[in-house]
Amino acid sequence: MGVKLKTFFDEAGQIGGIAARVALARYTTLASKRAIELNDSPEMIQKFEKALQKIRAEFKTDSSASVPTGSAFASQMVDVKKLRNALTALERDKQHGISDLNTTIKRVTEMAAKELNIARVSVWFLENNNTLLECIDLFDRKLSKHSSGLQLVERDYPTYFVALKYARAIDAYDANTDPRTSCFSESYLRPLGIVSMLDIPIWHKSDLKGVLCQEHIGARRRWTYEEADFGVELTGLISQALE
């Protein structure tokens, strides 16, 4: 268990609240929930120490999260306080014992759709030796409706399944042309009007379990670091609910 790694997230929280915690997750490419599951190896501790030094410097002069430029993510800031309050509400549900797995998933899809103004948010779990993704819950914000049951088979979408294994976030500005998501274009994206996607793999005890899929309709959308980090924290809550 990553006891030492957990203390880094605790210290980041003291420095700058959830904005600093998500920044630490960004720099280390590990959400707090997953870091706790890892061993406190010297290499990981060194990685976290360097990231925390960077965060101390940033928050010494800036009370909000810093976003590096020159990346695939947009550089504009989002309302970090709003996202923090949303996460706090979900954590409170868990502490009160009212969030089993199914309830947590539905709360997550609704919360992501509302807070990030996304048309469709869904959670998919891997089945059949990780060769199939099954939709556990899809929330349509416009219809305010939940559904489930869709399935995606690896042989039909091989590039996407590979991307899930290695990407911290699949941030597709143009989902119809992005090599990681274009395989969905004709059968799924274009018929539904989906233009941009932000997909976050769900990890549990070092195993890939599924994905949180966020689908934007309208003008193409550049996702921000804060939005990606928010998604990582949401997948952490789902991972906890798998216990």
Buried (B, 14 or more C-beta within 10 A) or exposed (E): EBEBBBEBBEBBBEBBBBBBBBBBBBBBEBBBBBBBBBEBEEEBBEBBEEBBEBBBEBBEEEEBBBBEEEEEBBEEBBEBEEBBEBBEEBBEBBEEEEBEBEEBBBBBBBBBBEBBEBBBBBBBBBEEEBEBBBBBBBBBBEEEEBEBEEEBEBEEBEEBBEBBEEBBBBBBBBBBEBEBBBBBBEEBBEEBEBBBBBBBBBBBEEEBBBBBBBBBBEEEBEBBBBBBBBBBBBBBBBBBBBE
